[in-house]
Amino acid sequence: MLKAIKRGINTVEALSAALKLPRGKIEAILGLLLSQGYIREENVKPGCFACPLKRFCIVSRLGSKTRIYTVVKMPEWCRERN
């Protein structure tokens, strides 16, 4: 999930679709990651009316306010290996 969030899949709905998990499980995992300090929750109020990408963007379809998640730190076991 951390890798998906880092790639920009950062809403509950998008994570649920991408990872093929129910919304409840996604929210539980996000809660755990939030409590451990791996991610941060941000409330976003998009200015979609002026955005040229609004037809394609998931944020514009979610309503006037949505929560997105960003990775704060990656645990050692989750980092890319060369």
Protein Blocks (a to p, Z undefined) as FASTA:
>chain_A
ZZmmmnopacfklmmmmnopafklmmmmmmmmmmnopaccdddddffklpmklmmpmklm
nojbdcddddfbdcfklpccZZ
